[in-house]
């Protein structure tokens, strides 16, 4: 195997990684559009009502308190505070400027995208409660979208770190559970319809994937000695 073939092999994985991410993003965009269309046509009403009714039937004072605490873990003030802590950590630990930049783009851009989508779809909430950030439009859920982006990014940074694999798995599982619990808390507290939460998770996943793909591409370019398109072109010329 000559040097060019070795370089093409190294180039192959990033292209495969990017391709898989783009395909997943397209799939999530399609699913989001389907949920949004069914929401606008009132086809998710029975689905939403059945789940909301279920949570109302199992509600207790203790569960109310627990869900109120959980929902705060995805609130604007908490995620803003933790974003500052994360940026400080990224700078102190690794001087990771690109990581900081795309983390900010992920969090800030996600917040802006949430506002745009809420205004566009203009869906009313099941109930209004300023104490749990249940104000404004409902679709998609900002808590669900913001928490998926934030905790998803945290999981990504941990997975890319040098800690042990068991700890990486632990952080990944905890992040996933937190994301699901925060979304569930919004339904339980009557702040969102279930379809709002699903749409928030899908929109958050799309934005998170695109941000991580961009960060990974730049990181790979910085450590690679050869530009991928040039390597592939040289390989094709040698073969054909």
C-alpha positions as CSV (number, residue, x, y, z in Angstrom):
1,X,0.0,0.0,0.0
2,X,1.6,3.3,-1.1
3,X,1.4,6.6,0.8
4,X,-1.6,7.9,-1.2
5,X,-3.6,4.8,-0.5
6,X,-2.8,5.1,3.2
7,X,-3.9,8.7,3.2
8,X,-7.1,7.8,1.3
9,X,-7.8,5.2,4.0
10,X,-7.4,7.9,6.7
11,X,-9.7,10.2,4.7
12,X,-12.3,7.5,4.4
13,X,-13.4,7.5,8.0
14,X,-14.1,11.2,8.4
15,X,-16.1,11.1,5.2
16,X,-18.0,8.1,6.4
17,X,-18.6,9.8,9.8
18,X,-19.8,13.0,8.1
19,X,-22.0,11.1,5.7
20,X,-23.7,9.1,8.5
21,X,-24.3,12.3,10.4
22,X,-25.8,14.1,7.4
23,X,-28.1,11.1,6.7
24,X,-29.3,11.0,10.3
25,X,-29.9,14.8,10.2
26,X,-32.0,14.4,7.1
27,X,-34.0,11.6,8.7
28,X,-34.6,13.8,11.8
29,X,-35.6,16.7,9.6
30,X,-38.2,14.5,7.9
31,X,-39.5,13.2,11.2
32,X,-39.8,16.8,12.6
33,X,-41.7,18.0,9.5
34,X,-44.1,15.0,9.9
35,X,-44.7,15.8,13.6
36,X,-45.2,19.5,12.7
37,X,-47.6,18.7,9.9
38,X,-49.7,16.4,12.1
39,X,-49.7,19.0,14.8
40,X,-51.0,21.7,12.5
41,X,-53.7,19.3,11.2
42,X,-54.7,18.3,14.7
43,X,-53.8,14.6,14.0
44,X,-51.7,14.3,17.2
45,X,-54.5,15.5,19.5
46,X,-55.6,12.0,20.6
47,X,-51.9,11.0,21.2
48,X,-51.2,14.1,23.2
49,X,-54.4,13.9,25.2
50,X,-53.9,10.3,26.2
51,X,-50.4,10.9,27.6
52,X,-51.4,14.1,29.4
53,X,-54.4,12.2,30.9
54,X,-52.0,9.4,32.1
55,X,-49.7,11.8,33.9
56,X,-52.6,13.6,35.5
57,X,-53.9,10.3,36.8
58,X,-50.6,9.4,38.5
59,X,-49.8,12.9,39.8
60,X,-48.9,13.2,43.5
61,X,-47.5,16.0,45.6
62,X,-44.1,14.2,45.8
63,X,-44.0,13.7,42.1
64,X,-44.9,17.3,41.6
65,X,-41.9,18.4,43.6
66,X,-39.6,16.0,41.8
67,X,-40.7,17.0,38.4
68,X,-40.4,20.7,39.3
69,X,-36.8,20.0,40.3
70,X,-36.1,18.1,37.1
71,X,-37.6,20.7,34.9
72,X,-35.2,23.3,36.4
73,X,-32.3,21.3,35.1
74,X,-33.4,22.3,31.6
75,X,-34.3,25.9,32.4
76,X,-32.8,28.9,30.8
77,X,-31.1,30.2,33.9
78,X,-29.6,26.8,34.8
79,X,-28.3,26.0,31.3
80,X,-26.9,29.5,31.0
81,X,-25.0,29.1,34.2
82,X,-23.7,25.7,33.3
83,X,-22.8,27.0,29.8
84,X,-20.5,29.5,31.5
85,X,-19.0,26.8,33.7
86,X,-18.4,24.5,30.7
87,X,-16.7,27.3,28.7
88,X,-14.5,28.1,31.6
89,X,-13.6,24.4,31.9
90,X,-12.8,24.1,28.2
91,X,-10.5,27.1,28.4
92,X,-8.7,26.1,31.6
93,X,-8.3,22.4,30.8
94,X,-7.5,22.4,27.1
95,X,-7.6,25.9,25.7
96,X,-10.1,24.4,23.3
97,X,-11.1,27.5,21.2
98,X,-12.9,25.5,18.5
99,X,-14.8,23.5,21.1
100,X,-15.8,26.7,22.9
101,X,-16.9,28.3,19.7
102,X,-19.1,25.5,18.5
103,X,-20.5,24.9,21.9
104,X,-21.6,28.5,22.0
105,X,-23.0,28.2,18.5
106,X,-24.8,25.1,19.6
107,X,-26.4,26.7,22.7
108,X,-27.0,30.2,21.2
109,X,-28.1,29.0,17.8
110,X,-30.3,26.4,19.4
111,X,-32.0,29.1,21.5
112,X,-32.5,31.3,18.4
113,X,-33.8,28.4,16.4
114,X,-36.3,27.6,19.2
115,X,-37.7,31.1,19.2
116,X,-38.0,31.1,15.4
117,X,-39.9,27.8,15.3
118,X,-42.2,28.8,18.2
119,X,-43.2,32.0,16.4
120,X,-43.6,30.2,13.1
121,X,-45.9,27.4,14.5
122,X,-47.6,29.6,17.1
123,X,-49.1,26.8,19.1
124,X,-50.7,27.6,22.4
125,X,-49.6,25.8,25.6
126,X,-51.8,23.4,27.6
127,X,-51.5,25.9,30.5
128,X,-49.5,29.0,31.4
129,X,-47.3,28.9,34.5
130,X,-44.4,31.4,34.7
131,X,-43.0,29.6,37.8
132,X,-41.9,26.7,35.5
133,X,-41.0,28.8,32.4
134,X,-44.3,27.8,30.8
135,X,-45.0,31.1,28.9
136,X,-45.2,32.0,25.2
137,X,-45.7,29.5,22.4
138,X,-45.5,25.7,22.9
139,X,-44.2,24.1,19.8
140,X,-41.4,22.9,19.9
141,X,-40.4,22.5,23.6
142,X,-37.5,24.8,24.4
143,X,-36.6,22.8,27.5
144,X,-36.4,19.6,25.5
145,X,-34.5,21.2,22.6
146,X,-32.1,23.1,24.9
147,X,-31.4,20.2,27.2
148,X,-30.7,17.8,24.4
149,X,-28.2,20.3,22.8
150,X,-26.5,21.1,26.2
151,X,-26.3,17.6,27.7
152,X,-25.6,16.1,24.3
153,X,-22.6,18.4,23.9
154,X,-21.4,17.6,27.4
155,X,-21.6,13.9,26.6
156,X,-19.7,14.5,23.4
157,X,-16.9,16.4,25.2
158,X,-16.6,13.6,27.8
159,X,-16.6,10.9,25.1
160,X,-13.8,12.7,23.3
161,X,-11.8,13.1,26.5
162,X,-9.1,10.7,27.9
163,X,-11.2,9.3,30.8
164,X,-12.0,5.6,31.0
165,X,-14.6,3.9,28.8
166,X,-16.8,2.9,31.7
167,X,-17.0,6.5,32.9
168,X,-17.7,7.6,29.3
169,X,-20.6,5.2,29.1
170,X,-21.9,6.3,32.5
171,X,-21.9,10.0,31.5
172,X,-23.6,9.1,28.2
173,X,-26.3,7.1,29.9
174,X,-26.9,9.8,32.6
175,X,-27.1,12.5,29.9
176,X,-29.7,10.5,28.0
177,X,-31.8,9.9,31.1
178,X,-31.6,13.6,32.0
179,X,-32.8,14.6,28.5
180,X,-35.7,12.2,28.7
181,X,-36.7,13.2,32.2
182,X,-36.6,16.9,31.4
183,X,-38.9,16.3,28.5
184,X,-41.2,14.2,30.6
185,X,-41.3,16.8,33.3
186,X,-42.6,19.4,30.8
187,X,-45.5,17.0,29.9
188,X,-46.2,16.1,33.6
189,X,-46.3,19.8,34.6
190,X,-48.7,20.6,31.8
191,X,-46.2,23.0,30.2
192,X,-46.1,21.2,26.9
193,X,-47.9,18.6,24.8
194,X,-46.0,15.4,24.2
195,X,-45.7,16.3,20.5
196,X,-43.9,19.5,21.6
197,X,-41.4,17.5,23.5
198,X,-40.8,15.0,20.6
199,X,-40.4,17.9,18.2
200,X,-38.0,19.6,20.6
201,X,-35.8,16.5,20.8
202,X,-35.8,16.1,17.0
203,X,-34.9,19.8,16.4
204,X,-32.3,19.7,19.1
205,X,-30.7,16.5,17.7
206,X,-30.5,18.0,14.2
207,X,-28.8,21.1,15.5
208,X,-26.5,19.2,17.8
209,X,-25.4,16.8,15.0
210,X,-24.6,19.6,12.6
211,X,-22.6,21.5,15.2
212,X,-20.6,18.4,16.2
213,X,-20.0,17.4,12.5
214,X,-18.6,20.9,11.8
215,X,-16.4,20.7,14.9
216,X,-15.1,17.3,14.0
217,X,-14.4,18.3,10.5
218,X,-12.4,21.3,11.5
219,X,-10.5,19.3,14.2
220,X,-9.7,16.6,11.6
221,X,-8.5,19.2,9.1
222,X,-6.2,20.8,11.8
223,X,-4.5,17.4,12.5
224,X,-4.4,16.1,9.0
225,X,-1.3,16.7,6.8
226,X,-3.3,16.5,3.6
227,X,-6.6,18.0,2.4
228,X,-9.1,15.3,1.8
229,X,-10.3,16.4,-1.7
230,X,-6.7,16.6,-3.0
231,X,-5.9,13.2,-1.6
232,X,-8.9,11.6,-3.2
233,X,-8.3,13.4,-6.5
234,X,-4.7,12.2,-6.6
235,X,-5.8,8.6,-5.8
236,X,-8.3,8.6,-8.6
237,X,-5.7,9.9,-11.0
238,X,-3.4,7.1,-10.1
239,X,-6.1,4.5,-10.5
240,X,-7.7,5.8,-13.7
